[in-house]
């Protein structure tokens, strides 16, 4: 692996902490931190990378201390997952220009992808999601991506910003976006024609109200994703007080944790970014505590991922043969996790929910099956 130390700040958060601060079972005593003396993450399952770049949202903005504020709370949490090994690489150095910072982050993410690591990016403004995507694009890997955001960041601007980066991600050429899902958008902040256009492209959009009332239906969406990006503005202001430009409506804190747990459970997902956290507006570190808990639940999901059986191991699944509207298909339910898959006409299995199985059993076409089939045509 390339020596990545030049891309990171010379001093790590942990070097400012007094020895013995953390108890043996807290994450602070178990996360392997990249200091000047050691920078080895070969054994890590998950690697944390901080990037407090905010110039994509506010030109001239200073480098955020948000990643370290999140670490301060994350390291206090107790480690219930000793089989999951975590390394913390530190913070990407701020470049002379925003493009310099983005290039450094992209290089680091490329190296970690090649090393087959799961990466958690502690942002920074939401446009850094594009660097997550660029890694897959350079590798020419067709992917599915899921973004949780109250806004649809498709503004037409000359430069890539936190309000326009999706335009490059979804329409840039060559394009390796196999499928895109947007979760938690709030209709009154989204241009209806824009959403309709993207819907015609067979991208999936889940309004906040629908997602909150059917959280189980979002799990298969994340299970099908390689990249996950979470903008903190998707959480309502009362649960994330840094969201001064957010909304009184949004996901609750526990719903946000459930979404990140779902993401961790996906055996496809290797790139997870949390963006939009501003430590300067965080009264009593409440939002940092929430972000740290979201990461804790992501790790909890990774543990479930590691325990899931391979789909080819028939004895680990209950199989259901179902006919609906002249379609014969197979649904499979995991004995270990109770998750569901359905077989498409191209003989591939895609994640689904128990509700999809119920609809098919009642001779109705599950919308998930229909949308997936439309994308195959």
N, C-alpha and C positions, 0 to 999 in steps of 0.2 A: 504493500500500500504506500502511496505517495506520502511524504512527510507533510502533514497538514498544519504543523505548528505555526508557520509564518502567517496563516490566515486568521489566527486567533489572538485575542488579547493575551499579553504575557503573564498576567496574574489572574488566577481562577478564583471564583467566589469562595471556595473552600479554604483558600489560603488566608482569608480574613477571619476565619472562625477559630476560636480557641480550641486546642485539643481537649477532648473529653466532653465537649458540649453536647454531643448526641449519645443517647443510650444505644446499646448494642443492637437493638431491634428496630431502631429508627432508620429511615432511608439515608440520612446523613452519614451514618456509620457503615453503610453497605454499598452506596453508589461509588463506583470507581471514577475518580476525577482526574482529568488531564492537567497536571501541573508541569512546571519546568523540568522536574526530575523524572516524570513518567508520562507517557502518552500512548499507552497500549490499550486498545479496545478489541483485541482479537476475540476474546471470549464473550463479549457483550451480545445480548439479544437485542437490546434497545440502546440507542445513542441519543443523548440530548444535545441539541445545538441551539445556542441563543443567537438572535440577530435583532438588535434594537433599532434597526433602520426605519425611520419614519418619513423620509423625504418624499416617498411616493404618495403620502397623504397630505403633508404640509411642507412645501418647498422651504428649505432653510431650517427645517426642524433639527434639533439636536439629537444625539444618539440616546435612546431610551435605556433606563436602568431596569426596565420591566422584567427582562429575563432573570436577573438576580433577585428581584423582589419575589418572583415566583419560586425560585430555588429556596429562598429563605423559609417559605411555608412548606414546600414539598419535602425538604430534608427533615422537617419535624414529624412527618407522618410515619406511622409504623409499617414495617415491611411484613406483610402477610404472604409474600410470594417469593420465598427464598430460592426457588428454582429459576426465577427470572433474573438475569444479570443485566445491570444497567451501567453504562458509562456516560459521563458528562464531559463533553469536549470543551465546554466554555463558550465564550461569546466571539462571534465573528468581528474582526476589526472593522471600524467604519472607514470606508474608502474616501478618497478626496472627492469623488463624485458618487452619486447613487448607483451608477452603473458599475463602479469598482466594487462596491459592497455586494451588489447582486452577483457579480462574476465570482467573487470569493465564496459566497454561499453556494452557488451552483457547483463550483469545483468540489467543495466539501461533500455536498450531497451526492455528486457523481461517484466519488471514491467510496462512500458508504454504501451506495447501491451495489457497486461492483463487489463489495465485501459481504453482500447479502445481509445487511443490517436493517432493522426497523428504526426509522429516524423520527424523532419528535422535534419540530422546530418551534422555538419560543420566540414569537415575533413581538414587535415590528408591525408595520402596516400590511394590509391584506394583499397588496400587490405582490408580496414575496411568494404568494402561492404560485405565481408564474415560474419561479425558479424550481419549485417542486416538479412542475410539469415538464420544464425544459430538460430535466434529467432523463425522463422517459423518452422524450422526443429525440434527444441525442442518441439514445440506445435503439431508436426506431422500434419502440415497443408500443403497440396499440393498447390503450388503457381505458378504464372506466374511472371517472372522478366524481366525488360528491363534495359539495360545498354547503355549509350551513351559514346562512346570512339573511338578515331581514331585508337587505337590498339585493337587486340584481345589477352587478357592477359592469354594465355594458355601455357606459357613456362613450361617445365618440370624441376622443381627445388626441392631440398630436403625439403627446408623450404617454407612456404607460404609467397609469396612476392607480391608486386604490379603488377608484370608481370606474375604471375602464379596462382593467387587466383581462377580464373575461373575453373581451373582443378579440384580443390576441390569442388567448387560449383556445377559443372555440372556432375561430375563423382563419387563423394563421395557416400558412402553407410552407412546407408540407405539414399535414395535420395528423396527429396520432391519438386524437380523442375518439375512442370507440363509442363511448356513451358518457353523458353528463347528467347528473341529478342535482337539483337545487332544493334544499330543505329549509323550511321555516320562513320563506319570504312573506312579507306583509303587503297585501294587495294594494292598499292605499299609497304605498311608496314605490310601486312597480308600474311601469308603463304597460298598459294592457296589450298594445300592438306588438311590443317587443316580446312579451311572454308568449303571445299567440304564434309569432314567427318561430320561436325556438321550439314550441310544442310541435309545429309542423315538421321540424327536423328530427322528431322522435326523442327529443330530450325530455326528461321528466321533471316536473316542478310540483312541490308539495307545499301548499299554503300552511302557514303557522297553525291555523285552526284544525286542519285535517291531520297534520303531523301530531299535534298534541293529543287529539282524541284517538289516534290509531298509531301509537308509538311502536307497537309490534310490527307494523307494516314497514317501518323504516329499517328494521334490522336486516331484511334481505337486500335492501338497497346498499347498505354499507358492506354487507358480506360479499357483494359483487364488485366492490371498488378496490382500486390499487392506490388511489390518492384521496386523502381526506383533508379538507381545510375548514376551519371553524373560526368565524368572525364573532368576537365577543358581543357585537351589537345584536346578535340573535337572542341574547338573554335579556329579559326585562330589567329595567333600570333598578327596581327594588332589590333584585337578586345580584346585580353587578353594578354597584354605584359609580364605577368609572365611566359608565355609558352615558355621559352627559349629552351626547348627540344621538343617543339611542331612542328607545321607545318605552312607554309605560307597559306595553304588551311585549310578549316574547316568551321564550322557554323559561321555565323555572330552573333553579340551580340543580335540583335532583334530576330533571329531564335532560339537562346538558350532560350530566354525569352518565346517564343511561345511554345517550347517543355515543359518547366516547367509549363506553364499554362495548357497545355493539361494534364500533370500529376496530377495537382491539381484537375482537373475536374473529375478524376476517382473515383467513389464511392468505389472501391476496394482498392485503393492504400493508405497504412498507413505508409510506410517507404520510405523516400526520403533522399539520401545522396549526397552531393556535395564534390568532392575530387580534390586534386591536386593544390590547391591554395597556393602559397608561397608568403607571405607578404614581405619577404626580397628582392624580385625581382620586386616588384610592384611599378613602377614609378607613382607618383602622385595618388596612390590608385585607378587607373583606373579599374583594374581587380576586386578589392573589391567592387567598385561601381557596376560593372556588376553583380557580384554574388548577391549583395543585391537586385538588380532589378529582377534577376531571382527568388529570394525568394518572392518578392512582387507579381510577376505574378503567382507564385504557389498559394499564398494566394487568389489571384483574381480567380483562377480556383476552389479553394475550395468553394468559394461563389457560383459559378455556380453549383457545385456538390450538394450543400445543397438545391438549388432551382429546381433540376431536379425531375420529377415525377417518380413514381414507374412504371415499365413496365406493371404491372397488371392493372394499371389505364387506361383503353382503351380510355376514352374520352380525354386523354392528348396526344394521338398519332394518326397520320394518318397511316392507314394500307394499304399496297399494296400487292395483291396476284399476284405472278409472276411464270410463267412456263419457264424453260430453260433446254434444252437437257434432256427432260423427267423427270425433277425434278420440283416438285411443292413446292413453299416455300412462306414465308411471309416476307416482309420488313416493318419495322416500323420507322416512323420519329417523333421525339419529337416536339411538338408544342412550347415547351418552349426554347429549345436550338438548334433545327434543326439537332440534331445528329441522326444517323441511326443505326438500329440493323437488323440482318437477322436471320431467324429461321433455325436451322440445322435439319437433319433427326432424331436426338435424341430428338427433340422437345425443345431444349434449344436455347435461343437467344444469339448471340454473337455480339459484336460491329463491325460495318462496316462503309463504307463511301458511299456517294452519287454515286461515280464512280462505286462501286460494284453493286448498284441498276441499274445503266445505262447499265452495261455489261449484267446483268441478263435479263433486258428488251429487249436486242438485241439478246437473245438466246445464250449468251456466258456464260461460267462458270467463275465466278470471282475467281481469284487466291486465294484470302483470304478464300473463301468458300471451294475451293479444298484442301488447306493446312489444314484447320480446320478439314475437313472430313477425310483426311489421318491420322491425329493424333487420330481420334476417332476409327479407325479400329484396 
